[in-house]
Amino acid sequence: MNRFLKAKHWQLFLLTFGIPMIFQFVIMGIMFGNIAGGGNPDPFLMFNYMKFFPIMMIIFMGVFFGWFWSVAIGLQKKVPDNVKMKVRKFRILFFIPMIYILLISISMGGVVSGMAENVSKPNVIFILSIIGIMVPLHLLSMFCIFYSLYFVAKTFKTVELQRAVSFSDFAGEFFMIWFYPIGIWIIQPKINKIMEE
């Protein structure tokens, strides 16, 4: 936890966006280089490169959710004694999207590599049943992620102000965390300062 809390903003940005984007550019370059070089433009062969998608998602998810966990749980020792935070609720709701995204990434990698190998007609009933299962799970996962954003912003602002806060006190932080690529440049230096104190 301390590594995330003491990390510099540019380090977190590179880990969450820099490395996955470079990885994606390399894969896309290989795909398009194969086509431009007179290789096989078969779309099923191109799907074969998508099996690397779970690796990118797991790197992004590990850093992103690791930072969430570090701020929400790591800063609890700096929360004033008179302020009660619902840490148990956060812990439960925190792991639901992590498990969902991990399963979705692995299954997408499997489906895409299966499509690359199997050229037969897709089973419509199977696809509809998967969609019927995924939509409610996706909505639940989105709710849990928004609650995590809310809890992380509230914890951060409570520690910063050393008092109980309402949503109007930490709405700015909530949106900065939501738009993480921009917000991390503003919030992480403040977290570094809190950790130094």
N, C-alpha and C positions, 0 to 999 in steps of 0.2 A: 504494500500500500504506500509506503513512504517513497518508493521510487516514482510512482505516479504523482504523488503530491509535491515532490521536490523537482520533478522533471521540468524542463523549460518548455515554453509554449511551442517553439519551433520543433522540438523533438517529438512532441505529441502529434503535431500536425503532420510531420514526415511519416510517422508510424501509421497514422490512420488514413492519410490520403496520398502521401508521396510514394511509399512503397507499392501499395495496391495499384496506383495509377501507372507507375513505371512498368509493373508486371503486366498490366492490361495493354499498354502501348507495345510491349515486346510481343505479346501474343497476337495482337492485331497486326503488327508489322510482319510477323511470320505468315499469318493468314493471307494478307494482301500481297506480300512478296511472293508467295507461292502462286497466286493467280497471275500477277504481273510477269512473273518469270516463265510463263507458259505451262505452269503446273495444272493440276486437275482442279477446275473450279466447281467441282461437285459439292453441293450444299451439305450433303451428309458428311463429307470429309471435313468441311468447315466446322460442323457441329462437334467433331471430335476434339477440337481445341477448347471447346466450352467445358470440358471436364476439369479444367484448371480453375473454373469459377469458384468452387467450394474453398480452395486454398486462399483466394483473395478475400472471400467473405469471412473466413475464420480469422485471418490476420486483422482485418478491419474490426470485426466484432470483438475479438480479444482485447484490443487496445481501447476501443470505445466503451465497452461495458466494464473493463477493468478500471478505467478512469472514473466511471459512474460509481462503482463500488468503493473505490478509494476515497472519493469526496464524501459520499453519503455515510460510510462506516468509519473511515479513518478520521474524520473531523468530529465524530461524536464525543470524543474525550474533551473537546474544546467547547462543547455546547454548555451554556450555563445550567446549573443544577435545578433551577426553578422552571426550566423549559422541558416539557415532555415531548419527545418525537416518537412517531410510530415506526420504529426500526423493524419490528417483526413483520409488519405488513409489507414494508419495503422489501425485505429479504425474500418473502414469498413471491411477490409480484415481479421481482427482479429476474428470477430464474426462468419464468415462463417464456418470455421472448427469446432468451438465450437458447433454451432447448428447442424452441420452434424454429429459429433461424438456423441452428445447427442441422436439424433434421431436414429442413427445406433445402439447404445448400447441398447436403449429401445426396438427397433424393433427386435434385435437379441435375447434379453431376451424373448420377446413374441413368436418369431418363435421357439426357442428351447423348451420353456415350452409347446407350441402347439404341437411340434413333440413328446414330452413325453406323451402327452395325446391322440394324434390322431395317430393311427398306419396305417391309410389309405395311399394309393399311392399318392405321391406329384404331384401337378399340374404343368406340364412342362412349359406351356405358362405363368403362373403366375411367376415362377422362372426366366424365360428368360426376362420377362418385368421388373422385379425387378433389374436384372443384367444390363439391358439396361439403367435404370435410375441411378443406383449406380455408374457405371464406370465413366461417365462424372462428377458427383458430387464429386467422390473420387479424380479425377485428379484436379478439381478446389480447393478442400480442401487442397491437397498436395501443390499446388502453393501458397495458402494463408499461409500455415504453413512455407514454405520456405521464403516467404516475411517477416513474423513475425520474424523468426530467423535473417534475414538480418537487419531488423529495430532495433531489440533489441541489436544486436552486434554493429551496427553503433551508436546508442544512447549511449551505454556504453563507447565506445572508444572516442566519441566526448566529453563526460563529463570528461573522464580521461585525454585526451590530451588538452582539452579546445581550440579546433580549428576544422575547417572543415576537414573531413577525406575521404579518398578514400577506395575502397574495399581492396586494398593491406595493408592498415593500420589495418583493423579489420578482416582480413581473419582468423587469428588464433582464435579470439573470436567467429567468426561465426561457425567454426567447433567444438569448445569446447561446444558451446550452442547446436549444433546439436547432439553431443554425450554427452548429459546432465549428465548421471551418473558419467562421469569422469570430465567434464568441470565445474560442479557446485562446486567441491572442489577447483578449481583455481579461478573462477570468483567471487563467492560470498564473499570471504574474501576481495577482492578488492572493491566490492560494499559496504561492511561494513565500510571499511576505508573511502570511499567517503562520506558516510552518517555521519561518525564521524566528518569529516572536515567541 
